[in-house]
Amino acid sequence: MNHSHAIQNHKDPVCGMDLSSENNEFTFDWNNHTYNFCSEHCRNEFEKSPETYLKKSSFFLKRWWDNYLKRLNKATKGKKPKCCDKN
């Protein structure tokens, strides 16, 4: 039986670095979830205050998405993308 796992992409919640589950030397389990880190330093910082970094991550993701939508709106001059046009 093959127990190999698919490679997954992760983001370090402390520094934002893109990571791969291929190299998961630095992990931390918290609240029924495994978090991956680029270094021992980032893992240690997260361990001190996980809630702080998770709030920060969701704030930056929302801000990134809002900025993306603003740029898209500017590039399309307010027109909806074809995938959103129901006509």
N, C-alpha and C positions, 0 to 999 in steps of 0.2 A: 504494500500500500504506500502511495506517495504522499508524504506529509509536507511537501514544499509549500511555502507561502508566497503569494504574489508580492512583488515589491510595491510598496506604497510610498507616496510622497507626504511629507509632514512639514510643518513650519515651526521653528523654534519659537515658543511663546515669549521668550525674553528678548532676543535680538532680532527675530523675524527672518532668520536665515532659512532658506529652503533646504530640506533634508530628505534623505531616502531611508526607508526601513532596512535597506541593505546594510547600512552602517549605523546600528542602533546601540552603540556602546554606552551612551549617556541617556538613560531613561528614568522616569519617576512616575510611580503609580499614585494617583490621587483621585478620590471621588469616583472610583470605578472606571478610570480612564488612564491609559498610559501615554505620557507626554515624552517627546523626543527632544534632545538638545544637542547643540553642536559641540559643547564642551562641558567639562565638569563645573566651570565657573557659572555658566548659564543655569545648569541644573541646580547648583547650590543657591543661586539667587531666587529661583522659582520656589524651591523648598521653603524658603523663609516666609513667603507670602504668595501662595498660588492665586488667591482671589484678585490681588492687585494686577498680576500679569494677565489673567483671563479677561478682566474688565478692559485693560489696555488693548488687548488683541481684538476684542469685539469692537471697540471704539475705532481703532485704526482701520479695520475691515469696512465698517460702515462709512467712514470718511473716504476711503479709497473708492468705494462703490458710488458714493454721491459725486465725487470728482469725475469718475468715469462717465456717469450719466450726463453731467454738465458738458463734458468734452464731446460726447456723442451728439447731444442736442445742438451744440455749436457747429459741429461738422456737417450735420444734416439739415441745418437751418430750421430745426423744429419739426421736421417731417419724421413720422414714425418709420422704423425699419420695416421692410416688406414682410418680415415674419410676424410683425404685430398688426399689420393692416388686414382687417377682416373683410374688406370689399373685394 
